[in-house]
Amino acid sequence: MCRNARIGEKVDYKKAGVDIEAGYRSVELIGEHVKRTMRPEVLGGIGGFSGAFSMEALKNMEKPVLLSGTDGVGTKLKIAFLLDKHDTIGIDCVAMCVNDVACAGGEPLFFLDYIACGRNEPEKIAEIVKGVAEGCRQAGAALVGGETAEHPGLMPEDEYDLAGFAVGAAQEKDLITGERIQEGDVLVGLASSGVHSNGFSLVRKVFEMTRESLDTYYEELGGTLGEALLTPTKIYVKALRSIREAGVVLKGCSHITGGGFYENIPRMLPEGIRALVEKDSYEVPAIFRLISSRGDVDEKAMYNTYNMGLGMVLAVAAEDVEKTLEAVRAAGETPYVVGRCEAGEKGVVLC
């Protein structure tokens, strides 16, 4: 006998906290969003036990390589909870995964999401997946599947976690490994849209996490704190594709995520090469200046935590700089020449 049930009372899954009908309703609501992401290679419809994706296109590649990336949104979700705004957080999830795939030279093919929630609210789930679908559309990836798991008793009813998984492909010769970076190569930075999806634990220490605080208007931000913090992460797939199509060889590519400049830029460098980044080569967005001043966070900690306005840093040959800048602008993004590579101990120097 179930110890928590009264004698004679029937117990079902819904009374245990899992609403199967709500799950059906969620699938129904997300259908139109998922359809917007479809690619010709997707086989079958929504609702199967797995997503099927034809690999026929890879037959034309000389040495095809599959690339994968998985990530979540982290504690940025807390801002979405407080503002009850869930329609863009999915873009962040997709961006964190597909940017890593693109950073290695890959073209994202398909994506899957995983939502764990305390209680399945179909309309909220649909808003989350709407953002996931928009991120997939921006990346050119198909949303081929996902899972919404209801965890009563494990998570608060009004909260959820979101994670994703992306698969991409590239020809082996097109992989961006950083091994060809040499002294004299130029660093090009791609503007970020703000904090992106890293460093929110520090944000939550700097600012009071209340609805009133997040709704506070800041003139330097041109909007409220909450609006600035929930601005979706940039997806750079189109920009990197545009650079390749311009005939530029990307020697190195660094996705500036957790760990900021100090951890991520060295990841693309070969031994014996260091990157010099000129801090005054672009304007640091106001949200970072606000975090630093309000929290009394020193400059090194800021550059060791945040993207500071550059979502990606690329290494290209000096003769390819102008073509790179033009290709990035053609893709609708903002590029900056931010530094150079020189001989020295592997690492990054801010000057």
Residue, then its C-alpha position, 0 to 999 in steps of 0.5 A: m500500500c502507498r504510505n502517503a495515500r489514505i485508505g480507500e483512495k485511488v492514486d494516479y500519475k496526476k495525483a502524484g504530480v505528473d500531468i500526462e494530458a499537459g504533456y500532450r498539450s505541450v507537444e500540440l502547442i510547440g508543433e508550429h514552432v518546430k516546423r519552422t526549423m525543418r531542413p530537407e534532410v529531416l525524415g519523419g514528423i514530430g513525436g517519434f521516439s527519435g529524430a531522423f536526419s538523412m546523411e545523404a548530403l555528406k556523401n559529397m564531402e571528401k572527408p566528412v567530420l561530425l561535430s557536436g556541442t551540448d550546453g545549457v543556459g545556467t542561472k540566467l534562467k533565474i532572471a526569466f523566472l523573476l520576469d516571467k519571460h520565457d520566449t527568448i531563453g531558448i535562443d540562448c540555449v541554441a546559441m551556446c551549442v551551435n556557436d561551439v560547433a561553428c567555432a570548430g568550422g562546422e555547419p550545424l545540422f540539427f538540435l535537440d532540447y531537454i526541459a526539466c520542470g517542476r510542473n508542466e505548464p503547456e503555455k510556458i513550455a511552448e514559449i520556451v520552445k518558441g525561443v529554441a525554434e527561433g535559435c535553430r532558425q537563425a543557425g539553420a539547424a533543424l529542431v528534430g526532437g526534445e524532451t520535457a520531463e516533469h519532476p514533482g518534488l525534485m524542482p519547484e513547480d514554477e521553475y525549469d532547467l533547459a539544456g540542448f545538444a547540437v550536431g554539425a558537419a564539416q570537411e576535415k580540411d575545413l576544421i578550425t584547429g588554430e595550429r596554423i596561427q602564426e606571428g603577424d596574424v590579426l585578431v578580429g572580434l565579433a560584437s556580442s549582444g551583452v552578457h550572453s549566458n555566462g557569469f550570471s551567478l556574479v550578476r545575481k551577487v551584484f544586483e538585488m534579484t527582485r522584480e523591482s530591481l530588474d524593472t529599474y530603468y538605466e539611462e546608460l542601458g537604454g532600457t531596464l536591467g532585466e531587458a539588458l540581462l535577458t538579451p539573447t546570446k548572439i548566434y554567429v553561424k551565419a557570420l562564420r559561413s559568410i567568412r568562409e564563402a568569402g574565401v578567407v581561411l579562419k586560422g583560429c576561432s574562440h567562442i568567448t563564454g565562461g572564463g572570458f578572455y583569459e580562458n577562451i582565447p588561449r584555447m585556439l592558440p598553438e604553443g609559442i604564440r600569444a594573443l595581444v588584445e587592445k582593450d580600447s579597440y572597441e567600446v565595452p557595452a554599458i552593461f559590463r561597465l555597470i556590473s563592474s561599478r556596482g559590484d566593485v569588480d576589478e578589471k581582470a575579474m571582468y575579463n576573466t568572467y565575461n565576453m566584455g562585448l566580444g562574443m567571438v575572437l577570430a585569427v586571420a592572416a593580415e591580408d585577409v582582414e578587409k575581406t573578413l570585416e566585409a563578410v561579417r558586416a554582410a552577415g549583419e554582425t559588427p566586427y572589430v580589429v582587436g589585436r594581433c598574434e606574436a611569438g611568446e608564451k601561449g596565452v593572452v595579454l590585454c593592453 
